[in-house]
Amino acid sequence: MIAFASCCCQSRGKEYNKGADMKGWKILFASFRKIKPLNAVVWTQFLSAFADNLNFFLIVGLVKREGAADPDGMVTYIQMAFLVAYVVLAPIVGAFADKKAKSHVLLLGNAMKATGITLLLLGVPPALCYFFVGVGAVVYSPGKYGILSELTKSEGELLKANAQVEGSTILAILLGTVAGGFLAARSDLPAILVCLFIYLLSLAMTFLVPVKPGNPDIRYRAASGQFFRDAVKLFRNRRSRFSLIGTGAFWLTASVLRIALIAWLPLNLGIVDTDQQSMIIGVTALGVVASAWLTPRLVPEGRLYRGFFYGIAMVGAVMAANFTNELWLTVSLLFVTGVMGGIFLIPLNTMLQEEGKALVGPGRTIAVQNFVENALTVVGLFLYLTLRKMEVPVNYSVVGIGAVLTLFFIYLAFQFGKIRESYALIRAKR
């Protein structure tokens, strides 16, 4: 009897524990379902961007451990493989994003990124793996920005939503950079598994984004020709042209600077450890996190063009940081670069989304933006790689890229007055 009673108690205990576990999962799932759609977009973007930057330093660690003759050049080539996906697929991904529900686009993008990391786990060459991650990123991006205009009702709401997304993205870049450097300095397998898990978690968050139907009448066969017509239409519009060139210049700077710092830090500050390098590079991202809070206060609604002045300050900070030999000064200037760059970027993204939504549609606008930004970034990386192969010191290679960047800003300066006048006319009509 005692044995029977004991058995019954154990059975009831197991049933009770099972019931408690089920109740706990139900509570967790209910809490998960209560996340607001816009917050779900912010979270899925945060997680996806975190993994994107973790895997960059994972690649850096892999290349260094393989003993490549020119590790910096190899990392640059791998980065270019990632960007090639943007350039090649740009003509059709905008149409895909507008044809399908944006939530499904986000899901597919994360699935492709996870596939790239899985291939890395299976021993596939890093450049090919990073190309698959790039395919996921180029699919994901139009959905990420296109959904914002669907979930907001005014320029002010869209500006705040952009600030949230950009702020969370840069925070993810910061944390992903530091985590990637820490993991890459120790072992490859844990970093790969962590990266894969985060992509899958980001994928899960997309199920909380509302499924709003796209335009089923869009046909992919005509998408390529339409893409170039969209690009022409956006470049003919003064405000969207200003935004495209400005954001392209920003990402050219950010991508080249990240690659250049990997070579610059050992030469100028004697810092060779991947985890330490990642923390220093992450300071720039910390600055952009601060810019997400500052932007709505410094660049008010209806005066988005004011972000241009902060772009000029960003260029100055980059050039000054290039010639420092003190760690504290380098870190300070990189932080300033991030702050100024973020205040420059966020209003330009808002300006482009507003103009693009009316001109060609949100998804197709982002596809053109991705093409322009990544084509310019590939050109910037190619120029940097060429300068390095010519054995130009890394400091002067950065100066060369800075000179190219300055040309873009000179053009923007000539356009600035007319952009300001166009916004004055809009305010007068209101």
N, C-alpha and C positions, 0 to 999 in steps of 0.2 A: 504493500500500500504506500509506504513511504517513497519507494522508488517510483511508483506510478504518479504520486502527487508531485514529486520532484520533476518528473518528466513533463507533467501538465504545466507546471509553473514555468519551466524552461520554454515550452511551446508557446505559452501565453506571452512570456517575455519577448520571444522572438517576434510574435505577431505584433506586440505593442511597439517594439523597436522599428519593425517594418512600417507600421502605421505612422509612427513619429517621423521616420525618414521620408515617407511619402508626403506627409503634411509639410515638412521642411522644404521639399522640392517644389511643392505647389506654391508655397509662400514666395520662394525665390523666383519662380516663373512668373507669378503675379506681379512682383516688383519689377521684373525685367520688362513685362508688358506695359507698365505704367510710364516708361520713358517716353517723353514727348518726341514727335517725329524729327523736329529740328535738332534736338539733343542727340537723337540716334544717329543723324548724319554727322554731327560733330564727333561723336564717339567712334563711328566706323572709320572716319577720316583720320582721327588721332591714332587709332591702332594700326591702320594701314601704313600711314606715314612713319610711325615708330618702326615697323618691320622693314620698310624701305631703307631707312637709314642704318638700322642694325645690319642689314645684309650688305650694305656698302663696305663697312669696316670688316665684316666677315670676309668679303672678297679680298680686301687689303691684307688681312692676316694670312689668308690662303696663299696669296701670291708671294708674300715674304717668306713663308715657310717652304715654298717650293724652290726657293733659291734662284729666282729669275735674274738674268743678267741685268735687266733694266726694269726693276719693279714699278717705278713711277710711270714709265711708258706703258707697261702692261696694264696697270690700273686705268690709265687714260683710255686705252683701246677698249677695255671692258666697259667703261662708262659710255663710250661712243656706241658700243653694241646695244646698250640699253636705249640710247636716244634714237638710234636708227629706226626702231620700232615706231616711235612717234612720227618720224618723217614719212615713213613708208605707208603707214596705216591712216594717217591724218585725213586723206580724202574720203574715207568711208565711215570712220567712227562717229563723226558728228551726225550723219544720217541714221546710223544705228542707234545712237542715244536718243534721237528725236522720234524714231519709229517705235522703240520699245519703252516700257515703263522704266523710269530712272532707277527704281529700286532693283530691278532685275539687271540693269547695266552695272550697278555697283557690285552686285553679287558675282557676276561673271568676271569682272575685273579682279576681284580678290581671289577667285578660283584660279585664274591664270597665274597670278603671282605665287600662290601656293604651289602650283605645278612647277614653276621655275625652281623654287627652293627644294622641292622633292627630287627634281633631276640632279640638283647639286648633291643631295644626300646619296644619290645612286652613282656618283662619280663622273657625271657628264662635265665637259670642260666649262669653266666659269663663264666665259664669254657667251656661250650658247644659253646657259641658265639665266644669265642676266638679260639676254634678249627676250626670253619668255616673261621675265618679270616686267620688262619694258612693254611687252604686248598687253599684259594685265593693266599696267599703269595708263597706257594710252586709251584703253577701253574704259577704265574707271573714271578718268578725269572729266569728260563731258557730263557724265552722270552726276558727279560730285557737285559741280557748279550749276548745272542745269536744274537740279532739284531745289536749289536755294530760291530761284525766282518763282518756283511753284509753291513754295511754303511761306513766302513773304508777300506783303500787300503794298508796300511803298518803298521809296528810295531809302528812307531812314531805316526801315526794318531790314532791307537788303544790305545796307552798309554795316549794320550791327551783326547780321548773320555772317557776312564776309569776314568781319573782324574776329568773330568767334571761330570760324573755320580756319582762318589764317593763323590766329593765335594758337589754336590747338595743334595745327600742323607744325608750327615752328617749335612748340613745346615738345611735340613728338620727335621732331628732328633733333632737338637738344638731348632728350632722354635716350632716343634710339642711337644717337651718335656715341654718347657716353657708354651705354650698355654694350653697343657693338664693339667699341674699343676695348672694354673690359673683357668681354668674352673672347674676342679674336686674339688677344694677347695670351690666352691660356690654352684654349682647345677649340677645334672646329665643330665637333659633333654637338656639344651643348648649344652653341650659337645657332646652328642650323635648326635644331629641334625647337628652340625658343621662337625663332623667326617663323617657322611653319605654324606653330600653335597660335601665334598672334594674328597671322593672316586668317586662320580659320575662325578665330574669335571675332575679327572684324567682319568676316563673311556672315557670321551668325547675327551680328547687329543689324545687317541690312534687312532682316526680316521684320524689323520694327518701323521701317520707312514705308509710308503709304504707297500702295500700288496704284499710281495714276496712269491711265493708258496713254500711250504715245499716239503718233499719227500713222495709222496703218497704210495710208495711201503713198507713203514714201517708198521709192524703188531704188535698190542699191545700184542697179546698172547705170542709172543716171547720176548717181551720187558723186562720182569722180569729177565729171564735168561741172556739176553744180558746186562742188567744193571750190573750184578755182573761180567760178563766178561769184561765190560768196566772198572769197578773199578780195576780189576786185571791188565788190560793193563795200566791204568793210574798210578797205584802204581809201576809198573815195570819200568816205565820211570822215570829217576832220577829227572828231572826238575819238572815234574807234581807232583811227590810224595812230593818233597820239598815244592811246593806251597800248596798242599792239607793240609799237616800237619801244615804249617805256618798259613794259613788262619783259619784253625780249632782252633788253639791255640788262635788266636786273638779274634774270636767270643766267645769262651769259657770265656775268660777274660772279654770281654765287657758285656756279659749277666749276669755273676755272680756279677760283680762289680756293675751293675745297681741295682740288687736286694739287694746286701749287703749294698749299700749306704743308702737305705731307712731305714734300721735298725741302720746303723753306725752313721748317722748324729744326731739323737736325743741323742744318748749315749755320743758321743764325743764332739759335738758342741752345743747341746741343741736345735737343729732346728727340729721342729715337723710339721710345716705347709707344706702342699703338694706343694704349689706354690713356696715357698722358696727352698724346696728340689729339685724341678724340675729345677730351675735356676742353682743351684750348679752342678747338674748332667749334665746339658746342657753345662757347660764349657768344658767338655771333647769333646763334639761334635764340639764346636767352634775351638778347637785345630785341629780336623781332617779337618775342613774347611780350615784352614791355610795350612795343609799338602797337600791339593790338588794343591795349588799354588806352594809349595816348591818342591814337588816330582819330576816333570820333570827337575828341576834345580839341585837337589842333587843326583838323580838316573838316569843317562843318558841312552839313548837307547843302547842296547847291553850289559849293565851291571846291569840288573835288580836284580841280587843277592845282590847288595849292601844294599838293603832295610833291610837285616837281622840285620845289626848293630843297626838300629833304633828300631828293635823289642826288642833287649837286653835292650836298654835305656827305652823302654816302661815298661818292667818288673820291672826295678829298680824304676821308678817313681811310679808305683802302690804300691810296697812294702813300699816305703818311705811315701806316702800319708796315708797309713794305720795307721801310728803311730804319726800323727800330731794332735795337739790340738788347732791350730791357724787357723782361717778361711782363712786369706789371703794366708797362706802357703798351705793349703789344695786345695784351688782354683788354685793356681799356679801349683801345682804338677798334678792336674787333667788336666789342660790345656796342660802341657808337655806330659802327658800320651796320650792325643788325637793327638798331633802333631807327636810324635814318632810312635804311632800306625798306623796312616794314611800313613806315609812314608814307613812303613813296609808292609802294606796291599796292596796298589795300585800296586806296581810292581809285587807282587805275583799273583794278579788277572790277570795282563797282561801276565805274564809268563804261567799261567795255560791255558788261552784262546788260546794262540799261540800253545802250545803243544797239547791241547785237540782238537782243530779244525782239526789238521792233523791226530790225532790218532783215535778219535771216533766220532767227530762232536761236534759243539758248544753246542747244547742243552743238549746232553747226558753228556757232560763234566760238565756242571753246575748242572745237576741232581746229579751226583756223589759228586760234591763239596758240594751241599746242604746237602746231606746225611751225609757226613763226618763231616761238621761243626756243624750240629744240633745234630747228635749223640753224639759228644764230648760235646756240650753245655748241653744236657740232663744229661750226666754223671757228668759234673761239677756242675749243679744245684742239682742233687741228692746227690753228696758228700757234698755240702754246706748245704743242708737240713738235712742230717744225722748229720753233725757236730753241727748244731743248736739244733737238738733234743737231742743230748748228752749234751746240755747246755754248749758247748764250746763258750767262748766269741767271739763276731763277729770279733774282731781284729784278733784273732788267727784262726778263720775260714777262713778269707781272706788269712792269711799266709799259711794255708793248701792248698788252691787252688793255691796260688803262687808257692808252692813247686811242685805241679803237672805240672804247666806251665813251671817251670824251667827244668823239665825232658824233655819236648818237645824241648826246646831250646838247651839242651845238645845234643840231637839227631841231630838237624839241624846243630849244630856247626860241628859235625863229617862229615856231608854231604857237608859243605860249599866249601871246597877246590875243590872237584870234579865238583860241579856246576860251579865254577869260571873257571875251565879248559875247561868245555864244551862250555862256552860262548867264551872263547879265540879261540877255534877251529872254531867256527862259524864266528868270526871276520876275522880269517886268510883266510877262504874260500872266503869271500867277497872281 
